[in-house]
Amino acid sequence: MSGRDDGRLISTGRFVHALLKDNRPELAFQPETAAGEVGAWEDAVRGKLRELMRFPDVADQPEPKVLWTEQRDGYELQKWEAYPEARSVVPFLVLVPRATTPGPAVLCFPGSGYTKESLAGEPELHGGPETGVPPHDRMAQWYVKAGLVAIAVDNPGIGETSEAALGPDEFSQYLMWAGRSYEALSVFQKLPILAWARRQPFVDAKRVAVSGHSLGAKAALIVGLLDRDIAAVLWNDGVMSWRERAVAMNLRAPFVNRQFVPGMIEWFDYPDLMAALAPRPLLIAEGGRTRDIERLREAYRAAGAEDALGISYYPKYATPEQRLLDDVDLPEGLTDEEYQRYANIDPPGHWFKEDVAVPWLTRVLGLK
C-alpha cells in the first residue's frame, strides 16, 4: 500500500512490484480466443520469442565431430562436439539403441547443476558423485533402453562446460550486458545439435522430440516452439505463471540471473509459450498451479487437440482432494514454502519422472 493520498510509491522496490503486478503480457493466451484465431496468435508468439532470443548472425560453422564410441548394454554411447558459433564448443553424448534404424530420437536437457553424464548414467568426468537424483535423472538412459535415440546436452556453464571461477549466474549478467541471455544461449547451442540429429541415418527426422527437466525444461519448450517440426515436448517441471509468483512473493521468488530473458514478461509467460505449442503433444510431468493448467487445457481445446496434452502431478498432489488451494486466489507476501502449496509443488520429489515420461513419449512417437 502507498500510504499517500495520490497512491504513489516512494519505495523503488514497491514501485517495481506494482509495475510487475499491473503488467498484462501483451501476447498472453486468452481462453476466449476463437478456434480460428489460435494459429495467428501462435505465429505472433513464435515471432516475438525469436526476436527476444536475439540469436547472433553466425557464419557457417564446422559440422559436429565424433570423438569416440563405446558399447554399452543394449546401446552404443557416442561422444560428439558441436560448434554453434565462433570460439564455442558444445560437447554432447548420443545413445543409439541396437534396434532397427532409423528410429525416433529425443534431445535431453538436464536440471540445474546436473550433467549430461548423469543423464546417460555415466561416471562424472571429474570423479565426483553422480549429479541429479539417481536413478531417476538418468533421462537419456531411460529413453535409450525404451528404444529411442537419446541425445544428452549440458546446460551452459554446467559440467564439462563449467568454469571453476565463474558460475552461470555470474556470466549470465555479462551475457545480458552484451545483449544476450542465458536462456537464449542455451537454446542457440542446442539448435545445431537438433539439425545434426535429423541428418543422421539412425534418426527418423519426422520423429524427434525434446525433453527437459527443471532448468532444461525451459530450453526444451523454447526449442520446441521455435522449431515447428519438433514432434513432442516434455516439460518435467511444474506449470506456473512466473510473473504471478514474483508478485505473490513480493519479488523474493528464488529466481536467478540465468532464468531471465530481457523483455519477455512484457509479452508472455511460460504457460503462454506452452499454450502456443498446441496442437503438438506436450506432457507436463510435475503438475503445477491448477488454474494455469486449466488455461493450458483451454488452448489445446481451442486447437482441437485436447488429447495431445498430458498432465501428471507430483504424487503428493496427485488427486484433487490433495490440492487444497486449487481454487484460492494467490495472496501477496507469501514465503517460498507457502507458494509451493498454492502451486502444488513438492521440492523433495523434484526429479525426472521416468515412469510418466517414457511411456508417454514412446506412445506419442509411435514406438511399440
C-alpha positions in Angstrom: 0.0 0.0 0.0 1.2 3.5 -0.8 0.1 5.4 2.3 -0.1 8.6 0.2 -3.3 10.4 -0.9 -2.1 10.2 -4.6 -1.4 6.5 -4.3 2.2 6.9 -5.5 5.1 4.9 -4.1 8.3 6.4 -2.7 10.0 2.9 -2.4 11.5 1.9 -5.7 11.2 -1.7 -4.8 7.4 -1.3 -4.2 7.2 0.6 -7.5 8.8 -2.3 -9.3 6.4 -4.7 -7.6 3.5 -2.6 -8.7 4.9 -2.4 -12.2 5.0 -6.1 -12.4 1.6 -6.6 -10.8 0.0 -4.2 -13.2 1.7 -5.7 -16.3 -0.6 -7.8 -18.5 1.6 -9.6 -21.1 0.5 -8.4 -24.5 0.6 -11.9 -26.1 -0.8 -13.9 -23.2 -3.2 -16.6 -24.2 -6.8 -15.6 -23.8 -9.3 -18.5 -23.2 -11.9 -16.6 -25.3 -9.6 -16.8 -28.3 -11.7 -18.3 -31.2 -10.5 -21.6 -32.6 -9.8 -20.0 -36.0 -7.6 -17.3 -34.4 -5.3 -19.7 -32.5 -2.9 -20.2 -35.4 -2.3 -16.4 -35.9 -1.8 -15.9 -32.2 0.8 -18.8 -32.1 2.6 -17.2 -35.1 2.8 -13.9 -33.2 4.2 -15.6 -30.1 6.8 -17.5 -32.1 7.9 -14.4 -33.9 8.2 -12.3 -30.8 10.0 -15.1 -28.9 12.6 -15.5 -31.7 13.1 -11.7 -31.6 13.6 -11.8 -27.8 16.2 -14.6 -28.1 18.4 -12.2 -30.1 20.3 -15.0 -31.7 23.6 -13.9 -33.3 24.1 -13.9 -37.0 26.7 -16.7 -37.4 28.7 -17.6 -40.5 28.8 -21.3 -41.4 30.5 -23.4 -38.7 32.2 -26.8 -38.9 30.0 -29.9 -38.7 29.8 -31.7 -35.4 32.6 -34.2 -34.9 32.6 -37.6 -33.2 35.3 -38.0 -30.6 34.8 -41.7 -29.6 32.3 -44.5 -29.4 31.9 -47.3 -26.9 29.5 -50.2 -26.5 27.1 -50.3 -23.5 24.5 -52.9 -22.6 21.9 -52.7 -25.4 23.2 -49.5 -27.0 26.2 -47.6 -28.3 27.5 -44.5 -26.5 29.0 -41.8 -28.7 30.8 -38.6 -27.7 30.5 -35.6 -30.1 31.3 -32.0 -30.2 29.2 -29.2 -31.8 30.4 -25.7 -32.9 27.4 -23.4 -32.7 29.4 -20.1 -33.2 32.9 -18.8 -33.4 35.1 -19.9 -30.4 32.3 -22.1 -28.9 32.5 -25.8 -28.4 29.5 -27.8 -27.0 30.1 -31.5 -26.2 27.2 -33.9 -26.2 26.5 -37.6 -25.8 24.5 -39.8 -28.1 23.0 -43.1 -27.0 22.0 -45.2 -30.0 19.9 -48.4 -29.4 20.7 -51.6 -31.3 17.2 -51.7 -32.7 16.4 -51.3 -36.4 17.0 -47.8 -37.7 16.1 -45.1 -38.4 14.1 -44.6 -35.3 12.7 -41.8 -33.1 15.0 -39.6 -31.2 14.8 -37.2 -28.2 17.1 -34.4 -27.1 17.6 -34.5 -23.3 18.4 -31.4 -21.2 19.2 -31.7 -17.5 18.1 -29.7 -14.5 20.2 -27.0 -12.9 23.6 -28.4 -11.8 23.1 -31.8 -13.4 25.3 -33.0 -16.2 24.9 -34.9 -19.5 26.8 -37.7 -17.9 24.2 -38.0 -15.2 21.5 -38.2 -18.0 23.4 -41.0 -19.6 24.1 -42.9 -16.4 27.9 -42.4 -16.9 30.5 -41.5 -14.3 31.0 -37.8 -13.8 34.1 -36.5 -15.7 36.0 -35.4 -12.6 35.2 -38.4 -10.4 32.7 -36.7 -8.2 29.4 -38.2 -7.0 26.6 -38.6 -9.6 24.6 -35.4 -10.0 20.8 -35.5 -10.1 18.7 -38.0 -8.3 19.8 -41.4 -9.4 18.5 -43.5 -10.9 15.5 -41.2 -11.8 17.5 -38.4 -13.5 19.2 -40.8 -16.0 16.9 -39.4 -18.6 18.8 -40.4 -21.7 19.5 -43.9 -20.4 15.8 -44.4 -19.6 14.9 -43.4 -23.2 17.5 -45.4 -25.0 16.5 -48.5 -23.1 13.0 -47.9 -24.3 14.3 -47.9 -27.9 14.8 -44.2 -28.6 17.9 -42.5 -29.8 18.8 -40.2 -26.8 21.0 -37.1 -27.1 22.2 -35.6 -23.9 23.4 -31.9 -23.8 24.7 -29.9 -20.9 23.2 -26.6 -19.9 25.7 -23.7 -20.5 28.3 -23.4 -17.8 27.5 -26.8 -16.2 29.5 -30.0 -16.1 32.1 -30.2 -18.9 31.3 -26.6 -19.9 31.8 -25.2 -16.4 34.4 -22.7 -15.3 35.5 -23.0 -11.6 36.0 -19.3 -11.2 32.8 -18.2 -12.9 29.3 -19.7 -12.4 26.3 -19.4 -14.7 24.7 -16.7 -12.7 27.8 -14.6 -12.9 28.4 -14.9 -16.6 24.6 -14.5 -17.2 24.9 -10.9 -16.1 27.6 -10.3 -18.7 25.5 -12.0 -21.4 22.7 -9.5 -20.7 25.2 -6.7 -20.8 26.2 -8.0 -24.3 22.5 -8.0 -25.4 22.0 -11.8 -25.0 20.7 -14.1 -22.2 21.5 -17.4 -20.7 18.2 -19.0 -21.9 18.8 -17.8 -25.4 22.4 -19.1 -25.4 21.2 -22.4 -24.1 18.7 -22.7 -26.9 21.1 -21.4 -29.6 23.7 -24.0 -28.6 21.1 -26.8 -28.9 19.6 -25.9 -32.3 22.7 -27.0 -34.4 22.6 -30.4 -32.5 19.0 -30.8 -33.4 19.7 -30.1 -37.0 22.6 -32.6 -36.9 20.4 -35.2 -35.3 17.9 -35.0 -38.2 20.7 -35.7 -40.7 21.8 -39.0 -39.0 21.0 -42.3 -40.7 19.8 -43.8 -37.4 17.3 -41.0 -36.8 13.8 -40.6 -38.2 13.8 -36.9 -38.8 10.0 -36.7 -38.5 10.0 -38.2 -35.0 12.3 -36.0 -33.0 11.2 -34.8 -29.6 12.7 -32.6 -26.8 12.7 -33.4 -23.1 13.8 -31.2 -20.3 13.9 -31.3 -16.5 13.7 -28.1 -14.4 16.2 -25.6 -15.9 16.4 -27.8 -19.0 12.6 -27.8 -19.4 12.6 -24.1 -20.4 15.2 -24.7 -23.1 13.2 -27.7 -24.3 10.0 -25.7 -24.5 11.6 -22.9 -26.5 13.4 -25.2 -28.9 10.0 -27.0 -29.4 8.2 -23.7 -30.0 10.7 -22.2 -32.4 11.1 -25.4 -34.4 7.7 -26.3 -35.9 8.9 -29.8 -36.8 9.5 -31.0 -33.2 7.2 -33.9 -32.7 6.6 -33.5 -29.0 7.8 -31.6 -25.9 8.2 -33.0 -22.4 8.2 -30.4 -19.6 9.4 -32.2 -16.4 8.6 -29.4 -14.1 5.5 -27.6 -12.7 3.3 -25.1 -14.6 3.1 -21.6 -13.1 3.0 -18.0 -14.0 6.4 -16.6 -13.1 5.0 -13.1 -13.0 2.3 -14.1 -10.5 4.8 -16.0 -8.4 7.1 -12.9 -8.2 4.2 -10.7 -7.3 2.8 -13.1 -4.7 6.3 -13.4 -3.1 6.9 -9.6 -3.1 9.8 -10.0 -5.6 11.5 -12.5 -3.3 10.9 -15.5 -5.6 14.0 -17.8 -5.8 14.8 -16.8 -9.3 18.4 -16.4 -10.5 20.0 -14.4 -13.4 20.1 -17.4 -15.8 16.3 -17.6 -15.6 15.5 -14.2 -17.1 15.0 -13.3 -20.7 15.0 -9.5 -21.0 11.7 -8.1 -22.1 9.9 -11.5 -22.0 7.3 -10.8 -19.4 6.0 -7.8 -21.3 4.8 -10.2 -24.0 4.1 -13.6 -22.4 4.8 -16.0 -19.6 5.9 -19.7 -19.8 2.3 -21.1 -19.6 1.6 -18.9 -22.7 4.6 -20.5 -24.5 3.2 -23.9 -23.6 -0.2 -22.9 -25.0 1.4 -21.9 -28.3 2.6 -25.4 -28.8 -0.9 -26.7 -29.5 -1.8 -28.9 -31.2 1.6 -30.7 -30.9 1.9 -33.2 -28.0 3.0 -31.7 -24.7 3.5 -33.5 -21.4 3.6 -31.7 -18.0 5.2 -34.2 -15.7 5.0 -32.4 -12.4 1.6 -30.6 -12.4 1.7 -27.1 -11.0 -0.9 -24.4 -10.3 -4.2 -25.8 -11.5 -5.6 -22.5 -12.7 -2.6 -22.2 -15.0 -3.1 -25.7 -16.2 -6.7 -25.1 -16.9 -5.8 -22.2 -19.2 -3.4 -24.5 -21.0 -6.2 -27.0 -21.4 -8.3 -24.2 -23.0 -5.6 -23.6 -25.5 -5.5 -27.2 -26.5 -9.3 -27.3 -26.7 -9.3 -24.3 -29.0 -6.7 -26.0 -31.2 -8.9 -29.2 -31.3 -6.2 -31.2 -29.7 -7.2 -31.7 -26.0 -5.9 -35.3 -26.1 -2.4 -34.1 -27.1 -1.9 -32.5 -23.6 -0.7 -34.8 -20.9 -0.8 -33.7 -17.2 0.7 -35.6 -14.3 1.0 -34.1 -10.8 3.6 -34.8 -8.1 2.4 -37.9 -6.1 1.9 -35.6 -3.1 -0.7 -33.7 -5.1 -2.0 -36.5 -7.4 -5.7 -36.1 -6.6 -8.0 -33.1 -6.4 -8.5 -33.8 -2.7 -4.8 -33.3 -2.1 -4.8 -30.0 -3.9 -6.5 -27.9 -1.2 -5.6 -24.5 -2.7 -6.6 -25.0 -6.3 -9.4 -22.5 -6.3 -7.9 -19.9 -4.0 -6.6 -16.6 -5.2 -2.9 -16.0 -4.7 -2.4 -13.6 -1.8 0.7 -11.4 -1.6 3.6 -11.7 0.9 4.0 -15.5 0.6 7.1 -17.3 1.5 8.6 -19.8 -0.9 7.2 -22.7 1.1 3.7 -21.1 1.2 3.7 -20.5 -2.5 4.7 -24.1 -3.2 1.5 -25.3 -1.5 -0.6 -23.0 -3.8 1.2 -24.3 -6.8 1.2 -28.0 -5.9 5.0 -28.1 -5.9 6.9 -30.8 -3.9 10.6 -29.9 -4.0 11.8 -33.1 -2.3 10.1 -35.1 -5.2 11.5 -32.9 -8.0 13.2 -35.4 -10.3 12.8 -36.8 -13.8 9.5 -38.8 -13.8 10.6 -41.7 -16.0 7.5 -43.7 -15.0 5.4 -41.0 -16.6 7.7 -39.6 -19.3 8.9 -42.8 -21.0 5.5 -44.5 -21.7 4.0 -41.2 -22.9 6.9 -40.3 -25.3 7.2 -43.8 -26.7 3.5 -43.8 -27.4 3.5 -40.3 -28.9 6.4 -41.2 -31.2 4.8 -44.5 -32.3 7.4 -46.7 -30.7 6.0 -50.1 -29.6 
